[in-house]
Amino acid sequence: YISNFAPYGDKLIIATDRGLFASDNLLSSMENLSQHGKGLSNPDIFSLYRDGKYIWIGTFDGLDILSYSPFDLLNSKNSGVYNTVLAFAEDLKQRIWITTYSGLYLFDYATGFHIRFQLNDDPESIANGDQGIATIASRKDELWIGFFQGGVKVLDIVSGASKRIKLGQENAIAVTKILADDESEDVWIATYDKGLFRTHAEEMRSYYESQSLPEKTITLLFRSKTDNLLAVSENRVYQYDPEIDQFSRIRFDFNLGVIQPI
């Protein structure tokens, strides 16, 4: 299972459930990096994030960091993060935020360890058990945080205050991906069970309810350098048309007959 890619110079770093690999840009050679340096915390990798000369690696057992100059691979024994790492975000101050099943972490330069960031949890979120964070996005002085079963919270990283964002009538919504846009002030929120949402100027729009994107499960959002926005369901890819505020399906031919990849 391939979970993520990260370009690094003339190499492509590939994250899988069987370790970390590096390939040339033609995919003609493959090198297993899993045992380099101190080795991976766990070969089951969920996420990658490139930050300058480092590749941050989210594994099933914590956080690893890959560096080529000199080559090293830090792991959960000296990163301070021991739970499953699922997503990364970089704020305006170039700080790296890390989401895990047990909450939100931030690197403390004074101690050299990652510390758990305490959200101002309301009684409802504690009752829902929504500490597990699936996705995160940085926008100006805010972090938009998507929980596995607790919807979305917005954290003001200056004041430390947080607020919950309403997605329809429910709070216990499984969020899969958040994509923030500073220029348009749009924030796109993909969910596992309620489709795709967009918030703009305090207004919330459901693309599933309007049937502008008739998919209940959205697993991924992606914006290209040419400003094309893609939304992915379990085995379909849709492209956004801002002129009509609607998504249309992109039809790929994978040469697999009736089988469609997930």
Short mmCIF file of the C-alpha atoms (twelve columns), coordinates in Angstrom:
data_MODEL
# 
_entry.id   MODEL 
# 
loop_
_atom_site.group_PDB 
_atom_site.id 
_atom_site.type_symbol 
_atom_site.label_atom_id 
_atom_site.label_alt_id 
_atom_site.label_comp_id 
_atom_site.label_asym_id 
_atom_site.label_seq_id 
_atom_site.Cartn_x 
_atom_site.Cartn_y 
_atom_site.Cartn_z 
_atom_site.pdbx_PDB_model_num 
ATOM 1   C CA . TYR A 1   0.000   0.000  0.000   1 
ATOM 2   C CA . ILE A 2   1.448   3.376  -1.058  1 
ATOM 3   C CA . SER A 3   0.332   6.178  1.265   1 
ATOM 4   C CA . ASN A 4   2.260   9.247  0.082   1 
ATOM 5   C CA . PHE A 5   5.005   10.786 -2.095  1 
ATOM 6   C CA . ALA A 6   7.509   13.594 -1.495  1 
ATOM 7   C CA . PRO A 7   9.849   14.996 -4.179  1 
ATOM 8   C CA . TYR A 8   13.401  15.532 -2.920  1 
ATOM 9   C CA . GLY A 9   15.955  16.867 -5.427  1 
ATOM 10  C CA . ASP A 10  16.182  14.311 -8.235  1 
ATOM 11  C CA . LYS A 11  14.576  11.631 -6.068  1 
ATOM 12  C CA . LEU A 12  11.026  10.640 -5.262  1 
ATOM 13  C CA . ILE A 13  10.501  9.502  -1.656  1 
ATOM 14  C CA . ILE A 14  7.770   6.865  -1.453  1 
ATOM 15  C CA . ALA A 15  5.928   5.972  1.746   1 
ATOM 16  C CA . THR A 16  4.352   2.521  2.039   1 
ATOM 17  C CA . ASP A 17  3.056   0.102  4.644   1 
ATOM 18  C CA . ARG A 18  6.291   -1.869 4.169   1 
ATOM 19  C CA . GLY A 19  8.810   0.941  4.664   1 
ATOM 20  C CA . LEU A 20  10.333  4.014  3.018   1 
ATOM 21  C CA . PHE A 21  11.785  3.969  -0.496  1 
ATOM 22  C CA . ALA A 22  13.598  6.373  -2.841  1 
ATOM 23  C CA . SER A 23  13.411  6.249  -6.625  1 
ATOM 24  C CA . ASP A 24  14.874  8.218  -9.517  1 
ATOM 25  C CA . ASN A 25  12.471  10.383 -11.515 1 
ATOM 26  C CA . LEU A 26  11.932  7.609  -14.089 1 
ATOM 27  C CA . LEU A 27  11.052  5.010  -11.420 1 
ATOM 28  C CA . SER A 28  13.790  2.836  -12.936 1 
ATOM 29  C CA . SER A 29  15.612  2.143  -9.658  1 
ATOM 30  C CA . MET A 30  14.354  1.767  -6.100  1 
ATOM 31  C CA . GLU A 31  16.279  2.030  -2.826  1 
ATOM 32  C CA . ASN A 32  14.923  0.891  0.531   1 
ATOM 33  C CA . LEU A 33  15.673  3.590  3.137   1 
ATOM 34  C CA . SER A 34  13.966  1.889  6.067   1 
ATOM 35  C CA . GLN A 35  17.141  0.773  7.859   1 
ATOM 36  C CA . HIS A 36  19.279  3.873  7.253   1 
ATOM 37  C CA . GLY A 37  20.438  5.900  10.248  1 
ATOM 38  C CA . LYS A 38  18.609  4.768  13.372  1 
ATOM 39  C CA . GLY A 39  15.914  3.034  11.347  1 
ATOM 40  C CA . LEU A 40  12.190  3.671  11.109  1 
ATOM 41  C CA . SER A 41  9.991   3.647  14.218  1 
ATOM 42  C CA . ASN A 42  7.616   1.450  12.263  1 
ATOM 43  C CA . PRO A 43  7.599   0.420  8.572   1 
ATOM 44  C CA . ASP A 44  3.885   1.293  8.323   1 
ATOM 45  C CA . ILE A 45  3.908   4.938  7.101   1 
ATOM 46  C CA . PHE A 46  0.836   7.187  6.957   1 
ATOM 47  C CA . SER A 47  2.161   10.585 5.838   1 
ATOM 48  C CA . LEU A 48  5.126   12.587 4.513   1 
ATOM 49  C CA . TYR A 49  5.921   16.295 4.617   1 
ATOM 50  C CA . ARG A 50  8.898   18.092 3.052   1 
ATOM 51  C CA . ASP A 51  10.376  20.980 5.068   1 
ATOM 52  C CA . GLY A 52  13.518  22.393 3.436   1 
ATOM 53  C CA . LYS A 53  16.216  19.730 3.714   1 
ATOM 54  C CA . TYR A 54  14.099  17.384 5.856   1 
ATOM 55  C CA . ILE A 55  11.385  14.857 5.126   1 
ATOM 56  C CA . TRP A 56  9.017   14.410 8.084   1 
ATOM 57  C CA . ILE A 57  7.651   10.871 8.276   1 
ATOM 58  C CA . GLY A 58  4.470   9.950  10.124  1 
ATOM 59  C CA . THR A 59  4.501   6.272  11.104  1 
ATOM 60  C CA . PHE A 60  2.221   3.975  13.032  1 
ATOM 61  C CA . ASP A 61  4.503   4.348  16.089  1 
ATOM 62  C CA . GLY A 62  5.449   8.015  15.960  1 
ATOM 63  C CA . LEU A 63  7.484   10.623 14.134  1 
ATOM 64  C CA . ASP A 64  10.660  10.094 12.107  1 
ATOM 65  C CA . ILE A 65  12.776  12.677 10.249  1 
ATOM 66  C CA . LEU A 66  14.850  11.950 7.151   1 
ATOM 67  C CA . SER A 67  17.854  14.130 6.255   1 
ATOM 68  C CA . TYR A 68  20.379  13.671 3.459   1 
ATOM 69  C CA . SER A 69  23.002  16.150 4.727   1 
ATOM 70  C CA . PRO A 70  24.293  14.308 6.628   1 
ATOM 71  C CA . PHE A 71  21.997  11.302 6.236   1 
ATOM 72  C CA . ASP A 72  20.123  10.513 9.415   1 
ATOM 73  C CA . LEU A 73  16.789  9.074  10.425  1 
ATOM 74  C CA . LEU A 74  15.435  10.191 13.795  1 
ATOM 75  C CA . ASN A 75  12.670  8.087  15.313  1 
ATOM 76  C CA . SER A 76  10.160  7.955  18.172  1 
ATOM 77  C CA . LYS A 77  12.906  7.420  20.768  1 
ATOM 78  C CA . ASN A 78  14.153  11.001 20.335  1 
ATOM 79  C CA . SER A 79  11.249  12.829 18.680  1 
ATOM 80  C CA . GLY A 80  8.837   12.789 21.634  1 
ATOM 81  C CA . VAL A 81  5.932   11.566 19.478  1 
ATOM 82  C CA . TYR A 82  4.935   7.950  20.045  1 
ATOM 83  C CA . ASN A 83  1.453   7.661  18.602  1 
ATOM 84  C CA . THR A 84  0.360   7.239  14.983  1 
ATOM 85  C CA . VAL A 85  1.255   10.377 12.998  1 
ATOM 86  C CA . LEU A 86  -1.243  11.262 10.284  1 
ATOM 87  C CA . ALA A 87  -0.706  14.808 8.978   1 
ATOM 88  C CA . PHE A 88  1.529   17.886 9.058   1 
ATOM 89  C CA . ALA A 89  1.057   21.649 8.665   1 
ATOM 90  C CA . GLU A 90  3.473   24.592 8.618   1 
ATOM 91  C CA . ASP A 91  2.325   27.960 10.015  1 
ATOM 92  C CA . LEU A 92  3.450   31.506 9.134   1 
ATOM 93  C CA . LYS A 93  6.280   31.268 11.669  1 
ATOM 94  C CA . GLN A 94  7.521   28.108 9.911   1 
ATOM 95  C CA . ARG A 95  6.638   25.903 12.856  1 
ATOM 96  C CA . ILE A 96  5.646   22.336 12.051  1 
ATOM 97  C CA . TRP A 97  2.422   21.054 13.636  1 
ATOM 98  C CA . ILE A 98  1.821   17.315 13.834  1 
ATOM 99  C CA . THR A 99  -1.483  15.477 14.194  1 
ATOM 100 C CA . THR A 100 -1.828  12.058 15.831  1 
ATOM 101 C CA . TYR A 101 -4.490  9.746  17.196  1 
ATOM 102 C CA . SER A 102 -3.879  11.281 20.629  1 
ATOM 103 C CA . GLY A 103 -3.937  14.969 19.684  1 
ATOM 104 C CA . LEU A 104 -1.874  17.868 18.352  1 
ATOM 105 C CA . TYR A 105 1.907   18.258 18.783  1 
ATOM 106 C CA . LEU A 106 4.392   21.111 18.268  1 
ATOM 107 C CA . PHE A 107 8.196   21.023 18.374  1 
ATOM 108 C CA . ASP A 108 9.736   22.733 21.426  1 
ATOM 109 C CA . TYR A 109 13.144  24.126 20.434  1 
ATOM 110 C CA . ALA A 110 14.106  24.665 24.087  1 
ATOM 111 C CA . THR A 111 13.873  20.982 24.993  1 
ATOM 112 C CA . GLY A 112 14.367  19.412 21.555  1 
ATOM 113 C CA . PHE A 113 11.161  17.389 21.988  1 
ATOM 114 C CA . HIS A 114 7.658   17.603 20.613  1 
ATOM 115 C CA . ILE A 115 5.068   18.582 23.188  1 
ATOM 116 C CA . ARG A 116 1.342   17.942 23.106  1 
ATOM 117 C CA . PHE A 117 -0.604  21.137 22.469  1 
ATOM 118 C CA . GLN A 118 -3.610  21.409 24.747  1 
ATOM 119 C CA . LEU A 119 -6.716  22.518 22.889  1 
ATOM 120 C CA . ASN A 120 -9.422  24.313 24.870  1 
ATOM 121 C CA . ASP A 121 -11.642 21.261 24.733  1 
ATOM 122 C CA . ASP A 122 -15.303 21.770 25.393  1 
ATOM 123 C CA . PRO A 123 -17.279 19.088 27.314  1 
ATOM 124 C CA . GLU A 124 -18.984 17.950 24.113  1 
ATOM 125 C CA . SER A 125 -15.700 17.195 22.326  1 
ATOM 126 C CA . ILE A 126 -14.367 15.276 25.337  1 
ATOM 127 C CA . ALA A 127 -17.570 13.235 25.486  1 
ATOM 128 C CA . ASN A 128 -17.236 12.429 21.784  1 
ATOM 129 C CA . GLY A 129 -13.667 11.211 22.308  1 
ATOM 130 C CA . ASP A 130 -12.457 13.211 19.307  1 
ATOM 131 C CA . GLN A 131 -8.798  13.706 20.266  1 
ATOM 132 C CA . GLY A 132 -7.748  11.745 17.167  1 
ATOM 133 C CA . ILE A 133 -6.871  14.304 14.462  1 
ATOM 134 C CA . ALA A 134 -7.086  13.135 10.848  1 
ATOM 135 C CA . THR A 135 -6.033  16.305 9.021   1 
ATOM 136 C CA . ILE A 136 -4.824  19.864 9.541   1 
ATOM 137 C CA . ALA A 137 -4.401  23.017 7.451   1 
ATOM 138 C CA . SER A 138 -2.715  26.353 8.157   1 
ATOM 139 C CA . ARG A 139 -4.371  29.634 7.177   1 
ATOM 140 C CA . LYS A 140 -2.957  33.003 8.325   1 
ATOM 141 C CA . ASP A 141 -2.861  32.811 12.160  1 
ATOM 142 C CA . GLU A 142 -5.235  29.845 12.265  1 
ATOM 143 C CA . LEU A 143 -5.002  26.086 12.237  1 
ATOM 144 C CA . TRP A 144 -8.029  24.238 10.872  1 
ATOM 145 C CA . ILE A 145 -8.144  20.861 12.594  1 
ATOM 146 C CA . GLY A 146 -10.241 17.928 11.366  1 
ATOM 147 C CA . PHE A 147 -11.085 15.117 13.796  1 
ATOM 148 C CA . PHE A 148 -11.874 11.473 13.121  1 
ATOM 149 C CA . GLN A 149 -15.308 11.782 14.685  1 
ATOM 150 C CA . GLY A 150 -15.543 15.319 16.028  1 
ATOM 151 C CA . GLY A 151 -15.885 17.582 12.999  1 
ATOM 152 C CA . VAL A 152 -13.698 20.691 12.697  1 
ATOM 153 C CA . LYS A 153 -12.111 23.129 15.138  1 
ATOM 154 C CA . VAL A 154 -10.250 26.347 14.346  1 
ATOM 155 C CA . LEU A 155 -7.284  27.179 16.598  1 
ATOM 156 C CA . ASP A 156 -5.968  30.732 16.883  1 
ATOM 157 C CA . ILE A 157 -2.233  30.082 17.283  1 
ATOM 158 C CA . VAL A 158 -1.655  33.592 18.711  1 
ATOM 159 C CA . SER A 159 -4.230  33.528 21.515  1 
ATOM 160 C CA . GLY A 160 -4.583  29.757 21.875  1 
ATOM 161 C CA . ALA A 161 -8.382  29.997 21.682  1 
ATOM 162 C CA . SER A 162 -10.296 27.446 19.643  1 
ATOM 163 C CA . LYS A 163 -13.822 27.280 18.254  1 
ATOM 164 C CA . ARG A 164 -15.911 24.580 16.654  1 
ATOM 165 C CA . ILE A 165 -17.148 24.895 13.060  1 
ATOM 166 C CA . LYS A 166 -20.667 23.661 12.422  1 
ATOM 167 C CA . LEU A 167 -21.052 21.226 9.537   1 
ATOM 168 C CA . GLY A 168 -24.790 20.940 9.183   1 
ATOM 169 C CA . GLN A 169 -26.708 19.724 12.223  1 
ATOM 170 C CA . GLU A 170 -24.098 17.299 13.574  1 
ATOM 171 C CA . ASN A 171 -20.738 17.611 15.313  1 
ATOM 172 C CA . ALA A 172 -19.669 13.944 15.250  1 
ATOM 173 C CA . ILE A 173 -18.594 14.045 11.592  1 
ATOM 174 C CA . ALA A 174 -15.547 12.159 10.297  1 
ATOM 175 C CA . VAL A 175 -13.228 14.636 8.554   1 
ATOM 176 C CA . THR A 176 -10.737 13.278 6.017   1 
ATOM 177 C CA . LYS A 177 -9.026  16.348 4.539   1 
ATOM 178 C CA . ILE A 178 -8.957  20.165 4.905   1 
ATOM 179 C CA . LEU A 179 -7.615  22.467 2.194   1 
ATOM 180 C CA . ALA A 180 -7.220  26.169 3.039   1 
ATOM 181 C CA . ASP A 181 -6.773  29.033 0.570   1 
ATOM 182 C CA . ASP A 182 -5.386  32.314 1.936   1 
ATOM 183 C CA . GLU A 183 -6.056  34.330 -1.216  1 
ATOM 184 C CA . SER A 184 -9.759  33.545 -1.593  1 
ATOM 185 C CA . GLU A 185 -10.284 32.833 2.138   1 
ATOM 186 C CA . ASP A 186 -12.001 29.598 1.138   1 
ATOM 187 C CA . VAL A 187 -11.604 26.511 3.310   1 
ATOM 188 C CA . TRP A 188 -12.610 23.167 1.791   1 
ATOM 189 C CA . ILE A 189 -13.553 20.372 4.193   1 
ATOM 190 C CA . ALA A 190 -13.828 16.768 2.998   1 
ATOM 191 C CA . THR A 191 -15.674 14.237 5.132   1 
ATOM 192 C CA . TYR A 192 -16.140 10.484 5.148   1 
ATOM 193 C CA . ASP A 193 -19.877 10.500 5.736   1 
ATOM 194 C CA . LYS A 194 -21.292 13.925 4.764   1 
ATOM 195 C CA . GLY A 195 -19.549 14.830 1.508   1 
ATOM 196 C CA . LEU A 196 -17.674 18.048 0.745   1 
ATOM 197 C CA . PHE A 197 -18.121 21.452 2.417   1 
ATOM 198 C CA . ARG A 198 -16.758 24.926 1.651   1 
ATOM 199 C CA . THR A 199 -16.742 27.832 4.050   1 
ATOM 200 C CA . HIS A 200 -16.359 31.414 2.830   1 
ATOM 201 C CA . ALA A 201 -17.037 34.633 4.747   1 
ATOM 202 C CA . GLU A 202 -18.761 32.700 7.575   1 
ATOM 203 C CA . GLU A 203 -21.046 30.908 5.103   1 
ATOM 204 C CA . MET A 204 -21.031 27.111 4.840   1 
ATOM 205 C CA . ARG A 205 -22.002 25.265 1.642   1 
ATOM 206 C CA . SER A 206 -22.598 21.506 1.357   1 
ATOM 207 C CA . TYR A 207 -21.841 20.166 -2.113  1 
ATOM 208 C CA . TYR A 208 -23.409 16.821 -1.264  1 
ATOM 209 C CA . GLU A 209 -26.738 18.367 -0.241  1 
ATOM 210 C CA . SER A 210 -26.806 20.558 -3.354  1 
ATOM 211 C CA . GLN A 211 -25.694 17.571 -5.488  1 
ATOM 212 C CA . SER A 212 -22.924 19.726 -6.959  1 
ATOM 213 C CA . LEU A 213 -20.669 16.826 -5.928  1 
ATOM 214 C CA . PRO A 214 -22.863 13.759 -5.363  1 
ATOM 215 C CA . GLU A 215 -20.381 11.762 -3.284  1 
ATOM 216 C CA . LYS A 216 -20.904 11.086 0.416   1 
ATOM 217 C CA . THR A 217 -17.294 9.973  0.998   1 
ATOM 218 C CA . ILE A 218 -14.480 12.322 -0.037  1 
ATOM 219 C CA . THR A 219 -11.013 10.993 0.778   1 
ATOM 220 C CA . LEU A 220 -8.643  13.607 -0.664  1 
ATOM 221 C CA . LEU A 221 -8.428  17.225 -1.847  1 
ATOM 222 C CA . PHE A 222 -5.674  18.547 -4.092  1 
ATOM 223 C CA . ARG A 223 -4.908  21.933 -5.646  1 
ATOM 224 C CA . SER A 224 -2.377  22.066 -8.482  1 
ATOM 225 C CA . LYS A 225 0.087   24.872 -9.202  1 
ATOM 226 C CA . THR A 226 -2.208  25.912 -12.064 1 
ATOM 227 C CA . ASP A 227 -5.053  26.324 -9.522  1 
ATOM 228 C CA . ASN A 228 -7.044  23.257 -10.530 1 
ATOM 229 C CA . LEU A 229 -8.949  21.844 -7.555  1 
ATOM 230 C CA . LEU A 230 -9.554  18.102 -7.435  1 
ATOM 231 C CA . ALA A 231 -11.773 16.150 -5.051  1 
ATOM 232 C CA . VAL A 232 -11.351 12.388 -4.785  1 
ATOM 233 C CA . SER A 233 -13.880 9.819  -3.653  1 
ATOM 234 C CA . GLU A 234 -13.029 6.164  -3.082  1 
ATOM 235 C CA . ASN A 235 -12.549 5.459  -6.791  1 
ATOM 236 C CA . ARG A 236 -13.511 8.616  -8.696  1 
ATOM 237 C CA . VAL A 237 -11.764 11.934 -9.283  1 
ATOM 238 C CA . TYR A 238 -13.681 15.203 -9.743  1 
ATOM 239 C CA . GLN A 239 -12.522 18.627 -10.963 1 
ATOM 240 C CA . TYR A 240 -13.999 21.881 -9.702  1 
ATOM 241 C CA . ASP A 241 -15.413 24.466 -12.110 1 
ATOM 242 C CA . PRO A 242 -15.509 27.836 -10.284 1 
ATOM 243 C CA . GLU A 243 -17.631 29.426 -13.017 1 
ATOM 244 C CA . ILE A 244 -20.633 27.238 -12.152 1 
ATOM 245 C CA . ASP A 245 -19.503 26.246 -8.609  1 
ATOM 246 C CA . GLN A 246 -19.785 22.560 -9.436  1 
ATOM 247 C CA . PHE A 247 -17.643 19.438 -9.803  1 
ATOM 248 C CA . SER A 248 -17.475 17.167 -12.842 1 
ATOM 249 C CA . ARG A 249 -15.986 13.688 -12.977 1 
ATOM 250 C CA . ILE A 250 -12.665 13.114 -14.725 1 
ATOM 251 C CA . ARG A 251 -12.751 9.816  -16.560 1 
ATOM 252 C CA . PHE A 252 -9.472  7.919  -16.508 1 
ATOM 253 C CA . ASP A 253 -8.626  4.785  -18.453 1 
ATOM 254 C CA . PHE A 254 -6.502  2.560  -16.208 1 
ATOM 255 C CA . ASN A 255 -6.652  -0.403 -18.631 1 
ATOM 256 C CA . LEU A 256 -8.073  -2.592 -15.877 1 
ATOM 257 C CA . GLY A 257 -11.418 -3.419 -17.480 1 
ATOM 258 C CA . VAL A 258 -14.276 -2.933 -15.033 1 
ATOM 259 C CA . ILE A 259 -11.899 -2.785 -12.030 1 
ATOM 260 C CA . GLN A 260 -11.301 0.690  -10.635 1 
ATOM 261 C CA . PRO A 261 -8.386  1.411  -8.267  1 
ATOM 262 C CA . ILE A 262 -9.192  2.821  -4.834  1 
# 
